[in-house]
Amino acid sequence: MRMAFACLFGLVALAARAEAGPSDDYVRIVKPILAKHCVSCHGENRSKGSLRLDTAALAIEGGDRGPSIVAGKPEESSLYLAVIGQGEVDRMPWKRPPLSTQEIEALRAWIAAGAPSPGDGEVSSKPPTHWAFLPPGRPEPPSVQDQAWTRNPIDRFILAPLERDGIAPSPEADRVTLIRRVSLDLIGLPPSTAEVDAFLKDDSPGAYARLVDRLLASPHFGERWARPWLDLARYADSNGYSIDAPRSIWKYRDWVIDALNDDMPFDRFIVEQLAGDLLPAATLDQKVATGFHRNTPINQEGGIDPEQFRIESVIDRVNTTGTAFLGLTVGCCQCHDHKYDPVSQREYYQLFAFFNNSDEPDLPLATPEDLARRDEIEASVNRHIEKVRLTDTALIEAQRAWEAGLDMAARQAQSQTVREAMNLPDEKRSDDERRLVFRAFIEQAPAAKATRQAIASIRKAAPKVVTTMVVRERAKPRDTRLFIKGDFTRLGDPVQPGVPKALPPLEPKSGSAPNRLDLARWLVEPGHPLTARVAVNRIWQAYFGRGLVETENDFGTQGSLPSHPELLDWLATEFAGKGWGVKSIHRLIVMSATYRQASIVRPDLAKVDPDNRRLARQSRLRLEAELIRDASLQASGLLNPTVGGPSVFPPQPDGVMALGQVRREWAASTGPDRYRRGLYTYFWRATPHPSLVVFDAPDATRACTRRMRSNTPLQALTMLNDKASIEFAEALADRVVREGPSDPSGRLTLAFRLALARTPTEAELRRLVSLLEDARRDDADRAAWTTVARVLLNLDEFITRE
């Protein structure tokens, strides 16, 4: 009970800072709880037992059993008794998860205070008072008794409520666990044995701080922290839908890596991605950054309405902006006003208007001279193809035979303009349409091989020009209208760009109609209630497995209350108020005693905090899909540490590329590219690499704010039998024989340390010796060592960040 009261105390303090009245606790805290758990059965559309709980007045009035709330007396209130399972009815909500301890205590405290609430007609006319829509304050870190345990202000916010309830924090993790943990968290790679040894020997003050600073300065920091951002950006290397054609946008991925490595301030990081093209004298890099909103899937199927799917892309951009930066489910407003949060359908289309005025070009990344030379050579190619088309009648006949023999999938794989030309009989095609079809034939059919060779010869002199997908503002804005019930064919009233009234007003700097740049700058204005909170909450989530707000994608009234509201506000104001430094927030968290705690499960916490929300210990987290590959590459010695560049094709099981509608080739990379980090694996939306899917990588069709962590037998089978996993095990075996001492125990100890960083116990070493001896009875020496390596790389500890 004391634990729950501590959480409520923080919320009451938050309300006090906003000078809220007592009835605001109902609007801000109690009403969202009832809406989340109760109104589906006791609301306007459905009222079991004639009981409605969608307004305070109706809740007090009650239903068939009489009043459900007795003001000032929770123990006599049937509503309170029902949620704690002590009433005349079964525990409520029925057949659904019970209310949390914090929610029950908030409900009890509100009833005990007399169940104050505004009148039924007053709520909608008042400014919103939900905690997330109020500007974050700057709370003072609370005082604590055990000051020796704390290392920075974060720890005081965590320790104070623990001390009030007599709960001790966990001791610091051992040094091997600590270096492996912080290495995986900051750069996504386990430490080398030399790095572990150096850290263990360094007993001088500041050894851990120096380790942290070295990792933050590593170019691999940007790779590690690009991955969760790319999840938000729904990054992929293909267009999606059934055709799933390849796209070139890896330069955007590299922009994210570089921005993180350079510690670009987060406000600039946001502005350049949303509106880099609109900045004064925009640089090439700032234009590349707008690829953030080109990561939408693209439908290239035959017979589609291009305008429909352009609008689908704009809708995706609105929803992603709401998710990534505001932490709100604004997508609920596409068809109607939000049922719980103060966002209307009209306001949704005001946000839509910001993104409706964009074009979607491909940006060439080359010098003007290179572009001119490329265009000149391409013109020569076109002239050569046209000459062949007009003079080689045999090829024309071959083209017609090829075209007639195409099946549906092959036709669907063509570009939209080629498909449209193919749908016409030859005699009705224009010259341009005939050229399009003939060119497709030349590029694809086995019968014009000679012509392709001639074209390749011409193109040898062409400079290689990389393109990337970007957003560019239109010179003439489109008209934007509300879509009736979300249907783009049913146009409603016109709307202008704008933001929800529940949030701070947007004032255009240019004096004209606001554009994407105004929206981006509005998101990072001082005092914006959501942007900094949402950002630091996601960073916290990555380090502890759960955000301070557990519903990291929903800060609205249906989301979870913060477990430590004052810490959330302190972090948000620390972040935004000190220059939006990303690395400084990471450093602050990993330097805290809270982060450094051991993750060992404690029996004394099993009942009072089974889910570790109070953070009296660290959390054990299974590595993400890409990091499992990276750890295997590091341990085996195969890792190619090159940062950035085009996506690569590591080995994958045969037959995967046949699962999509259009069969694609997957030619496994050779040489150093074969051993690039998982971040660089080419991601086909329709047929993603199985090792990514099996370890819960998102599908890249929408913004992903948190990856799930499943635990399935297929994961173990993949780690044991996948061809890439076997290759890693063979390389680890070779490395141990090559670098280790001559005796088996010494080699086994090295193998163990390469995989897990720590030295094996005597019992573990005995089991490994036994395994090696058994394997040697049946296999050659290399195969026996590979067996040992396969076991080590398949351990739960190997794929877990302790």
VOGU-3710 file (C-alpha; in Angstrom, 3 decimals, decimal comma):
1> mrmafaclfg> 0,000/0,000/0,000  2,836/2,376/0,847  4,400/1,604/-2,527  1,213/2,589/-4,377  0,825/5,733/-2,286  4,347/6,779/-3,223  3,420/6,576/-6,907  0,204/8,515/-6,299  2,135/11,104/-4,312  4,221/11,866/-7,391
11> lvalaaraea> 1,093/12,341/-9,505  -0,512/14,612/-6,929  2,677/16,651/-6,832  2,537/16,968/-10,594  -1,013/18,220/-10,434  -0,066/20,704/-7,723  2,646/22,179/-9,922  -0,023/22,867/-12,525  -2,261/24,507/-9,868  -4,986/21,996/-10,578
21> gpsddyvriv> -8,095/21,829/-8,439  -9,128/18,692/-6,500  -11,652/17,681/-9,137  -8,852/17,492/-11,689  -7,691/14,232/-10,109  -10,828/12,684/-11,559  -10,190/13,991/-15,076  -6,444/13,390/-15,031  -6,170/10,105/-13,121  -9,455/8,404/-12,269
31> kpilakhcvs> -11,400/8,852/-15,503  -8,628/7,278/-17,632  -8,563/4,280/-15,273  -12,307/3,774/-15,577  -12,175/4,297/-19,356  -9,402/1,728/-19,678  -10,956/-1,020/-17,563  -14,679/-0,395/-17,136  -16,534/1,564/-19,798  -16,502/-1,220/-22,392
41> chgenrskgs> -19,165/-2,904/-20,205  -20,423/0,130/-18,271  -20,507/2,972/-20,776  -22,859/4,843/-23,050  -23,114/2,024/-25,608  -23,398/-0,779/-23,071  -24,397/-0,564/-19,409  -24,496/-3,919/-17,646  -26,701/-3,824/-14,559  -27,775/-0,320/-15,630
51> lrldtaalai> -24,432/0,907/-14,290  -22,525/3,535/-16,231  -19,023/4,623/-15,289  -18,232/7,004/-18,144  -18,985/10,079/-15,988  -18,453/10,695/-12,272  -22,096/11,616/-11,699  -23,372/8,362/-13,235  -20,791/6,343/-11,298  -22,024/7,834/-8,019
61> eggdrgpsiv> -25,648/7,298/-9,039  -24,957/3,606/-9,654  -27,195/0,986/-11,235  -29,512/-1,871/-10,266  -27,565/-2,475/-7,035  -27,707/1,147/-5,959  -24,910/3,755/-5,723  -21,490/2,402/-6,627  -19,592/5,156/-4,798  -20,093/6,402/-1,247
71> agkpeessly> -18,146/9,654/-1,154  -15,426/9,593/1,502  -15,898/5,877/2,211  -14,096/3,574/-0,238  -14,663/0,492/1,976  -18,424/1,027/1,594  -18,251/1,731/-2,151  -19,224/-1,246/-4,305  -17,012/0,003/-7,149  -13,877/-0,084/-4,991
81> lavigqgevd> -14,821/-3,428/-3,432  -15,408/-4,926/-6,886  -11,944/-4,004/-8,187  -10,229/-5,464/-5,106  -12,370/-8,618/-5,269  -14,221/-8,157/-1,969  -17,653/-7,107/-3,143  -20,891/-8,993/-3,694  -19,935/-9,593/-7,322  -16,905/-11,295/-8,857
91> rmpwkrppls> -13,708/-9,300/-9,037  -13,925/-6,665/-11,750  -13,124/-6,301/-14,580  -14,484/-9,781/-15,170  -12,294/-12,230/-17,125  -9,743/-9,499/-17,794  -6,500/-8,467/-16,051  -7,107/-6,714/-12,732  -6,284/-3,092/-12,051  -2,678/-2,452/-11,054
101> tqeiealraw> -1,786/-1,613/-7,459  -1,253/2,013/-8,432  -4,617/2,221/-10,194  -6,471/0,671/-7,251  -4,800/3,074/-4,838  -5,602/6,068/-7,066  -9,268/5,013/-7,133  -9,347/4,504/-3,353  -7,694/7,878/-2,650  -10,140/9,694/-4,932
111> iaagapspgd> -13,180/8,144/-3,242  -11,677/8,818/0,197  -11,258/12,482/-0,771  -15,004/12,699/-1,426  -14,991/11,694/-5,116  -14,705/15,318/-6,299  -15,308/15,919/-9,983  -16,339/18,742/-12,322  -19,895/18,872/-13,570  -20,765/16,770/-16,592
121> gevsskppth> -20,749/19,751/-18,910  -17,560/21,309/-17,590  -14,953/18,738/-18,510  -14,791/19,351/-22,253  -14,724/23,148/-21,883  -11,694/23,166/-19,582  -8,099/23,021/-20,823  -6,823/19,421/-20,747  -5,259/18,423/-17,447  -3,952/14,978/-18,326
131> waflppgrpe> -0,409/14,841/-16,942  1,255/14,334/-20,336  -0,278/17,527/-21,767  1,148/19,682/-18,961  4,671/21,098/-19,422  7,217/19,083/-17,436  8,372/20,744/-14,238  11,874/20,638/-12,816  11,472/18,650/-9,586  14,184/18,646/-6,978
141> ppsvqdqawt> 15,732/15,191/-6,490  14,389/13,843/-3,170  16,585/13,378/-0,121  17,667/9,819/0,749  19,243/8,153/3,742  21,801/5,995/1,929  23,605/8,765/0,102  26,675/6,568/-0,361  24,709/4,337/-2,764  23,715/7,150/-5,109
151> rnpidrfila> 25,963/8,260/-7,973  23,810/10,936/-9,624  20,303/12,450/-9,239  18,629/9,531/-11,025  19,418/7,316/-8,055  17,731/9,609/-5,562  14,446/9,416/-7,486  14,696/5,605/-7,518  15,973/5,117/-3,976  13,634/7,461/-2,084
161> plerdgiaps> 10,423/5,408/-2,587  12,373/2,181/-1,984  13,589/3,491/1,364  10,086/4,587/2,344  8,962/0,994/1,900  11,998/-0,613/3,469  13,330/-2,109/0,223  17,066/-2,182/-0,358  18,485/-1,782/-3,861  20,631/-4,552/-5,296
171> peadrvtlir> 24,424/-4,410/-5,051  26,492/-3,407/-8,046  27,026/-6,127/-10,644  30,449/-7,759/-10,785  32,922/-6,036/-13,083  32,815/-8,630/-15,882  29,022/-8,415/-16,024  29,269/-4,635/-15,942  31,655/-4,283/-18,892  29,697/-6,814/-20,962
181> rvsldliglp> 26,416/-5,072/-20,122  27,535/-1,536/-20,902  29,391/-2,642/-24,049  26,311/-4,383/-25,439  24,106/-1,441/-24,446  26,285/1,336/-25,860  27,861/-0,208/-28,972  25,957/-3,485/-29,425  29,117/-5,613/-29,276  30,511/-7,720/-26,417
191> pstaevdafl> 33,936/-6,696/-25,086  37,093/-8,469/-26,231  39,054/-10,541/-23,717  41,770/-7,858/-23,783  39,209/-5,159/-22,923  37,834/-7,268/-20,078  41,332/-7,903/-18,685  42,254/-4,215/-18,883  39,072/-3,200/-17,043  39,604/-5,807/-14,319
201> kddspgayar> 43,156/-4,601/-13,745  42,202/-0,919/-13,606  41,268/-0,343/-9,961  41,905/3,404/-10,085  39,056/5,890/-9,505  37,104/6,645/-12,651  37,825/3,341/-14,413  34,148/2,777/-15,213  33,665/6,385/-16,331  36,590/6,062/-18,717
211> lvdrllasph> 35,106/2,842/-20,094  31,777/4,596/-20,692  33,439/7,549/-22,408  35,440/5,234/-24,669  32,270/3,409/-25,726  30,361/6,641/-26,326  33,183/7,816/-28,582  33,182/4,573/-30,588  31,831/4,722/-34,184  29,826/1,624/-33,244
221> fgerwarpwl> 27,703/3,739/-30,861  25,872/5,169/-33,863  25,281/1,694/-35,274  23,865/0,406/-31,985  21,490/3,309/-31,414  20,525/3,733/-35,064  18,633/0,432/-34,874  15,811/1,527/-32,507  15,473/4,780/-34,434  15,250/2,922/-37,741
231> dlaryadsng> 12,512/0,797/-36,170  10,598/4,020/-35,519  11,363/5,231/-39,039  10,104/1,867/-40,497  13,317/1,571/-42,497  13,619/-1,181/-45,122  15,448/-1,793/-48,404  12,321/-2,610/-50,437  8,953/-1,044/-51,206  6,690/-3,624/-49,616
241> ysidaprsiw> 3,308/-4,924/-50,787  3,268/-7,923/-53,105  5,777/-6,704/-55,702  8,223/-5,515/-53,017  10,636/-3,924/-55,472  14,082/-2,854/-54,206  14,715/0,753/-53,224  17,816/2,840/-52,610  17,631/4,602/-49,247  20,621/3,254/-47,325
251> kyrdwvidal> 22,139/6,747/-47,355  19,381/7,772/-44,920  20,374/4,898/-42,636  23,966/6,097/-42,761  22,826/9,655/-42,026  21,232/8,413/-38,793  24,420/6,557/-37,804  26,578/9,611/-38,482  24,221/11,975/-36,660  24,310/9,792/-33,551
261> nddmpfdrfi> 28,083/9,388/-33,682  28,482/13,148/-34,061  26,145/13,683/-31,094  23,867/15,883/-33,168  21,520/17,690/-30,750  18,171/15,921/-30,702  16,206/19,028/-31,659  18,279/19,373/-34,826  18,007/15,595/-35,355  14,214/15,982/-35,469
271> veqlagdllp> 14,110/19,159/-37,555  16,398/17,842/-40,289  14,442/14,604/-40,659  11,060/16,285/-40,819  12,053/19,362/-42,819  15,725/19,377/-43,807  14,788/20,415/-47,337  13,108/23,582/-46,023  16,086/24,834/-44,017  17,811/27,946/-45,439
281> aatldqkvat> 20,521/26,891/-47,922  19,797/23,238/-47,168  22,843/21,010/-47,505  22,898/17,670/-49,271  22,995/15,872/-45,908  19,965/17,809/-44,661  18,047/16,749/-47,734  19,140/13,130/-47,237  17,742/13,325/-43,688  14,205/13,770/-45,028
291> gfhrntpinq> 14,343/10,114/-46,014  12,717/9,580/-42,606  9,322/10,052/-44,218  10,200/8,246/-47,447  10,342/4,938/-45,600  6,638/4,406/-46,252  5,730/1,268/-48,248  4,934/1,826/-51,929  2,312/-0,178/-53,816  3,248/-0,897/-57,446
301> eggidpeqfr> 0,566/-3,484/-58,253  -1,314/-3,227/-61,527  -4,678/-1,480/-61,518  -4,134/0,591/-58,379  -5,194/4,214/-57,999  -1,884/6,078/-57,508  -3,638/8,904/-55,644  -5,083/6,446/-53,126  -1,653/5,144/-52,213  -0,100/8,599/-52,201
311> iesvidrvnt> -2,694/9,470/-49,577  -1,917/6,223/-47,723  1,698/7,404/-47,552  0,674/10,791/-46,161  -1,529/9,099/-43,555  1,411/6,922/-42,572  3,548/10,057/-42,134  0,968/11,678/-39,880  0,602/8,557/-37,762  4,354/8,022/-37,561
321> tgtaflgltv> 4,908/11,630/-36,504  2,352/11,199/-33,746  3,948/7,954/-32,600  7,623/8,871/-32,908  7,607/12,371/-31,480  4,361/12,861/-29,535  3,798/9,356/-28,203  0,108/9,677/-29,089  -2,263/7,446/-31,034  -3,299/10,207/-33,429
331> gccqchdhky> -4,060/7,569/-36,067  -7,311/6,899/-34,198  -8,580/10,235/-35,555  -8,428/9,395/-39,253  -12,122/8,460/-39,258  -13,537/10,220/-36,173  -12,631/12,269/-33,123  -10,369/10,451/-30,667  -12,535/8,605/-28,167  -10,231/9,242/-25,212
341> dpvsqreyyq> -7,657/11,936/-25,994  -8,330/15,609/-26,828  -7,578/15,281/-30,543  -10,333/15,790/-33,092  -10,668/14,435/-36,612  -10,337/17,951/-37,948  -7,062/18,388/-36,071  -5,851/15,124/-37,578  -6,327/16,537/-41,068  -4,639/19,764/-40,004
351> lfaffnnsde> -1,571/17,614/-39,298  -2,215/15,805/-42,592  -1,980/19,162/-44,384  1,665/19,597/-43,336  2,650/16,442/-45,228  0,217/16,742/-48,123  2,358/19,395/-49,799  5,381/17,197/-50,478  6,795/15,580/-53,594  8,780/12,346/-53,455
361> pdlplatped> 11,876/12,551/-55,670  15,030/10,445/-55,711  18,045/12,593/-54,881  21,273/11,845/-56,791  24,347/12,094/-54,582  27,013/13,202/-57,057  28,793/16,245/-58,431  27,177/18,227/-61,266  29,941/17,012/-63,574  29,234/13,379/-62,740
371> larrdeieas> 25,514/13,893/-63,262  26,104/15,498/-66,650  28,415/12,662/-67,699  25,874/10,071/-66,508  23,072/11,728/-68,505  25,253/11,887/-71,603  26,092/8,177/-71,424  22,484/7,239/-70,715  21,467/9,170/-73,812  23,962/7,072/-75,788
381> vnrhiekvrl> 22,381/3,921/-74,346  18,931/5,109/-75,401  20,153/5,866/-78,918  21,692/2,393/-79,188  18,500/0,666/-77,995  16,404/2,748/-80,401  18,699/1,875/-83,316  18,350/-1,842/-82,516  14,568/-1,505/-82,186  14,230/0,112/-85,591
391> tdtalieaqr> 16,619/-2,166/-87,500  16,528/-5,661/-85,948  13,182/-7,204/-86,942  14,165/-10,527/-85,383  14,436/-8,891/-81,991  11,016/-7,262/-82,417  9,514/-10,720/-83,016  11,442/-12,058/-80,015  10,058/-9,219/-77,916  6,481/-10,112/-78,852
401> aweagldmaa> 7,065/-13,771/-78,021  8,666/-12,826/-74,685  5,810/-10,501/-73,825  3,175/-13,125/-74,674  4,921/-15,669/-72,488  5,047/-13,542/-69,332  2,987/-14,944/-66,468  1,000/-12,750/-64,070  3,797/-12,478/-61,522  6,316/-11,405/-64,186
411> rqaqsqtvre> 3,929/-8,759/-65,482  3,316/-7,489/-61,962  7,057/-7,144/-61,494  7,259/-4,552/-64,288  7,083/-0,841/-63,576  3,658/0,747/-63,695  4,370/2,559/-66,981  5,542/-0,680/-68,640  2,473/-2,562/-67,357  0,169/0,125/-68,730
421> amnlpdekrs> 1,883/-0,106/-72,144  1,646/-3,916/-72,125  -2,088/-3,689/-71,496  -2,476/-2,105/-74,935  -2,224/-4,010/-78,243  0,923/-3,094/-80,182  -0,938/-1,140/-82,844  -2,440/1,179/-80,212  0,824/1,896/-78,436  2,587/5,200/-78,889
431> dderrlvfra> 6,246/5,260/-79,890  7,203/6,030/-76,285  5,182/3,024/-75,075  6,834/0,754/-77,641  10,240/1,984/-76,488  9,345/1,237/-72,857  8,295/-2,361/-73,569  11,250/-2,997/-75,883  13,662/-1,698/-73,257  12,115/-3,981/-70,606
441> fieqapaaka> 12,590/-6,898/-73,033  16,237/-5,977/-73,677  16,986/-5,715/-69,939  15,249/-8,963/-68,949  14,974/-11,513/-71,747  17,700/-14,153/-72,232  17,396/-13,730/-76,101  19,090/-10,108/-76,447  22,065/-10,853/-74,508  24,333/-9,332/-77,184
451> trqaiasirk> 22,501/-6,015/-76,911  22,840/-6,047/-73,123  26,572/-6,605/-73,493  26,802/-3,630/-75,855  24,869/-1,484/-73,380  27,142/-2,610/-70,552  30,154/-1,625/-72,635  28,755/1,869/-73,156  27,983/2,241/-69,456  31,483/1,261/-68,341
461> aapkvvttmv> 32,558/4,866/-68,640  29,625/6,150/-66,588  30,295/7,444/-63,053  28,512/5,500/-60,340  25,731/7,720/-59,004  23,987/6,698/-55,802  20,452/7,973/-55,259  18,388/8,165/-52,106  14,701/8,785/-51,523  13,822/12,211/-50,078
471> vrerakprdt> 10,926/14,578/-49,467  10,706/17,953/-51,218  8,137/20,701/-50,694  5,913/21,523/-53,663  6,012/25,001/-55,159  2,202/24,988/-55,329  0,525/23,518/-52,221  -2,250/20,962/-52,567  -5,680/21,656/-51,156  -6,351/19,566/-48,070
481> rlfikgdftr> -9,806/18,518/-46,964  -11,132/16,388/-44,166  -12,029/12,870/-45,338  -15,511/11,879/-44,213  -15,124/8,695/-42,155  -11,535/8,513/-43,378  -12,576/7,821/-46,996  -10,378/9,813/-49,404  -13,157/9,782/-52,010  -15,553/11,605/-49,640
491> lgdpvqpgvp> -14,190/15,109/-49,220  -15,313/17,273/-46,333  -14,411/20,793/-45,238  -11,078/22,330/-46,263  -8,425/22,536/-43,536  -5,181/24,427/-43,084  -1,998/23,092/-41,411  -2,275/23,206/-37,630  -1,736/21,330/-34,357  -4,128/20,024/-31,664
501> kalpplepks> -5,467/22,691/-29,304  -4,589/20,499/-26,328  -0,911/21,170/-27,067  0,985/24,483/-27,213  0,014/26,771/-30,103  2,098/26,788/-33,268  3,219/30,213/-34,422  4,742/30,207/-37,934  8,069/32,023/-38,089  7,578/33,021/-41,696
511> gsapnrldla> 4,283/34,830/-41,165  2,628/32,748/-43,894  0,767/29,439/-43,653  2,759/27,032/-41,464  4,768/24,306/-43,170  6,747/21,195/-42,163  9,621/23,299/-40,854  7,272/25,147/-38,532  5,873/21,819/-37,345  9,357/20,429/-36,710
521> rwlvepghpl> 10,436/23,503/-34,758  7,192/23,426/-32,773  7,986/19,892/-31,623  11,222/21,025/-29,987  10,105/24,344/-28,540  10,999/24,853/-24,846  8,196/23,610/-22,641  6,605/21,275/-25,212  4,995/18,704/-22,942  5,607/15,567/-24,983
531> tarvavnriw> 8,693/15,497/-27,197  11,409/15,333/-24,540  9,373/13,043/-22,270  8,728/10,597/-25,103  12,389/10,584/-26,174  13,943/10,009/-22,737  11,312/7,396/-21,932  12,354/5,334/-24,962  16,025/5,636/-24,068  15,210/4,491/-20,529
541> qayfgrglve> 13,195/1,598/-21,936  16,212/0,327/-23,867  18,315/0,167/-20,696  15,746/-1,367/-18,360  13,358/-3,244/-20,649  10,421/-1,029/-19,722  9,891/2,718/-19,918  9,042/4,916/-16,954  5,786/5,109/-18,908  5,237/1,472/-19,840
551> tendfgtqgs> 3,004/2,329/-22,808  5,856/4,057/-24,612  3,654/4,521/-27,699  0,704/6,041/-25,827  1,106/8,965/-23,428  -2,622/9,654/-23,742  -5,330/8,990/-21,200  -5,441/5,288/-22,053  -1,723/4,876/-21,472  -0,006/3,806/-18,281
561> lpshpelldw> 0,753/6,271/-15,530  4,469/6,943/-15,035  6,064/4,669/-12,449  8,365/7,545/-11,420  6,691/10,744/-12,700  9,151/13,169/-11,129  12,143/11,274/-12,534  10,535/11,366/-15,984  10,108/15,126/-15,766  13,613/15,625/-14,384
571> latefagkgw> 15,119/13,644/-17,253  12,991/15,479/-19,826  14,008/18,900/-18,538  17,622/17,771/-18,198  17,540/16,671/-21,847  15,787/19,670/-23,394  17,175/22,249/-20,985  20,821/21,378/-21,557  21,069/21,465/-25,313  19,309/18,187/-26,256
581> gvksihrliv> 22,562/16,251/-25,903  21,867/12,616/-26,730  25,142/11,141/-25,509  24,911/13,089/-22,256  21,569/11,407/-21,440  23,009/7,986/-22,256  26,026/8,721/-20,061  23,825/9,935/-17,211  21,808/6,720/-17,220  24,673/4,231/-17,517
591> msatyrqasi> 26,696/6,056/-14,844  23,863/5,746/-12,315  23,895/3,205/-9,503  20,414/2,200/-10,670  21,811/1,018/-13,995  24,827/-0,690/-12,428  22,806/-2,965/-10,115  23,011/-6,736/-10,377  20,134/-8,311/-12,300  19,824/-11,370/-10,062
601> vrpdlakvdp> 16,185/-12,113/-9,195  15,508/-11,545/-5,496  12,955/-13,609/-3,542  12,144/-10,620/-1,323  10,857/-8,721/-4,371  8,708/-11,559/-5,733  5,503/-10,288/-4,103  6,072/-6,560/-3,696  7,490/-5,950/-7,177  7,421/-9,065/-9,384
611> dnrrlarqsr> 7,754/-7,057/-12,621  10,671/-4,934/-11,370  8,860/-1,661/-11,945  10,506/-0,141/-8,892  13,994/-0,989/-10,178  15,478/-2,496/-7,032  17,572/-4,562/-9,478  18,573/-4,505/-13,147  16,706/-6,460/-15,814  17,961/-9,387/-17,887
621> lrleaelird> 17,250/-8,627/-21,542  17,572/-10,932/-24,528  19,594/-9,306/-27,282  17,837/-7,977/-30,362  18,061/-10,025/-33,559  20,841/-7,962/-35,126  22,912/-7,939/-31,933  22,801/-11,728/-31,673  24,459/-11,864/-35,084  26,920/-9,153/-34,045
631> aslqasglln> 27,899/-10,980/-30,853  28,476/-14,168/-32,862  30,653/-12,328/-35,358  32,647/-10,703/-32,556  33,203/-13,939/-30,646  34,209/-15,862/-33,763  36,621/-13,180/-34,922  34,817/-12,753/-38,263  33,357/-9,277/-37,674  33,913/-6,716/-40,411
641> ptvggpsvfp> 33,800/-3,462/-38,393  33,292/-1,141/-41,394  30,651/1,492/-40,612  28,047/2,419/-43,225  27,629/1,547/-46,877  25,100/-0,363/-48,987  23,141/-3,218/-47,447  24,616/-6,708/-47,747  23,406/-10,282/-48,200  24,615/-12,714/-45,527
651> pqpdgvmalg> 23,757/-16,382/-46,057  20,186/-17,455/-45,439  18,261/-20,737/-45,907  17,428/-21,767/-49,445  13,934/-21,049/-50,691  13,218/-17,916/-48,638  13,046/-15,641/-51,663  10,465/-17,927/-53,290  7,950/-17,065/-50,565  7,014/-13,691/-52,053
661> qvrrewaast> 4,799/-13,064/-55,056  7,819/-12,012/-57,129  10,850/-14,264/-56,842  13,988/-12,319/-56,016  17,580/-13,443/-56,067  19,587/-13,641/-52,838  23,215/-14,092/-53,821  25,082/-14,456/-50,542  27,799/-11,842/-50,121  31,386/-12,985/-50,277
671> gpdryrrgly> 34,531/-11,540/-48,756  34,285/-8,946/-45,949  30,661/-8,028/-46,791  29,610/-11,507/-45,679  30,513/-10,557/-42,108  28,923/-7,136/-41,718  26,814/-6,297/-38,674  23,136/-7,244/-38,628  22,143/-3,593/-39,092  23,354/-3,812/-42,688
681> tyfwratphp> 21,448/-6,969/-43,703  19,293/-6,224/-46,747  15,684/-6,073/-45,524  13,016/-7,215/-47,976  9,635/-6,376/-46,473  7,863/-9,335/-48,104  10,627/-11,866/-47,420  12,810/-10,619/-44,549  15,876/-12,582/-43,471  14,639/-15,482/-41,289
691> slvvfdapda> 17,182/-14,853/-38,517  15,696/-11,376/-38,073  12,118/-12,614/-38,049  12,705/-15,458/-35,601  14,190/-13,043/-33,072  11,316/-10,548/-33,317  12,592/-7,869/-35,686  9,658/-5,648/-36,797  8,197/-5,909/-40,287  9,033/-2,281/-41,220
701> tractrrmrs> 5,503/-1,522/-42,402  4,782/0,891/-39,548  6,653/2,649/-36,756  7,805/0,202/-34,075  8,359/1,739/-30,636  9,345/-1,436/-28,793  10,372/-4,873/-29,984  8,729/-7,831/-28,358  10,983/-10,493/-26,835  9,589/-13,957/-27,469
711> ntplqaltml> 11,109/-17,258/-26,381  10,555/-20,099/-28,845  12,179/-23,453/-29,723  12,711/-22,162/-33,260  15,187/-19,633/-31,885  17,324/-22,366/-30,348  17,136/-24,415/-33,540  18,219/-21,391/-35,572  21,186/-20,720/-33,317  22,200/-24,382/-33,473
721> ndkasiefae> 21,577/-25,344/-37,106  21,362/-22,269/-39,337  24,154/-22,258/-41,930  25,411/-18,875/-40,713  25,436/-20,101/-37,095  27,485/-23,151/-38,095  29,901/-20,891/-39,963  30,318/-18,751/-36,824  30,921/-21,871/-34,708  33,546/-23,175/-37,131
731> aladrvvreg> 35,318/-19,824/-37,068  35,227/-19,730/-33,264  36,680/-23,244/-33,159  39,472/-22,249/-35,533  40,160/-19,116/-33,516  40,451/-21,030/-30,247  42,872/-23,556/-31,764  44,846/-20,761/-33,406  45,026/-18,302/-30,504  44,628/-20,487/-27,430
741> psdpsgrltl> 47,191/-22,503/-25,460  47,933/-26,092/-26,413  46,074/-27,752/-23,529  42,320/-28,435/-23,884  41,405/-26,719/-20,599  43,171/-23,538/-21,642  41,487/-23,549/-25,034  38,074/-24,224/-23,499  38,576/-21,343/-21,070  39,410/-19,021/-23,975
751> afrlalartp> 36,350/-20,197/-25,937  34,157/-19,602/-22,891  35,536/-16,098/-22,372  35,185/-15,197/-26,056  31,501/-16,139/-25,869  30,529/-14,941/-22,396  33,374/-12,627/-21,242  33,687/-14,393/-17,879  35,873/-17,327/-16,845  34,068/-20,673/-16,477
761> teaelrrlvs> 33,554/-22,196/-13,049  35,264/-25,495/-12,285  31,984/-27,353/-12,802  31,374/-25,639/-16,152  34,909/-26,416/-17,297  34,528/-30,095/-16,358  31,352/-30,349/-18,439  33,049/-28,726/-21,423  36,023/-31,097/-21,139  33,603/-34,018/-21,086
771> lledarrdda> 31,749/-32,648/-24,122  35,008/-32,239/-26,058  36,182/-35,744/-25,210  32,857/-37,269/-26,268  32,928/-35,346/-29,551  36,476/-36,469/-30,291  35,417/-40,125/-30,111  33,242/-39,649/-33,186  34,647/-36,670/-35,062  37,888/-35,166/-36,224
781> draawttvar> 39,556/-32,569/-34,004  38,129/-29,505/-35,828  34,629/-30,965/-35,845  34,889/-31,680/-32,109  35,902/-28,106/-31,351  33,089/-26,886/-33,604  30,637/-28,919/-31,520  31,849/-27,135/-28,387  31,603/-23,763/-30,122  28,026/-24,472/-31,273
791> vllnldefit> 27,053/-25,169/-27,667  28,669/-21,986/-26,353  27,058/-19,792/-29,014  23,660/-21,328/-28,260  23,683/-20,669/-24,514  20,975/-18,483/-23,046  23,699/-16,448/-21,383  25,300/-15,736/-24,757  22,177/-14,093/-26,191  21,280/-12,306/-22,946
801> re> 22,400/-8,947/-21,614  22,645/-9,544/-17,864
//
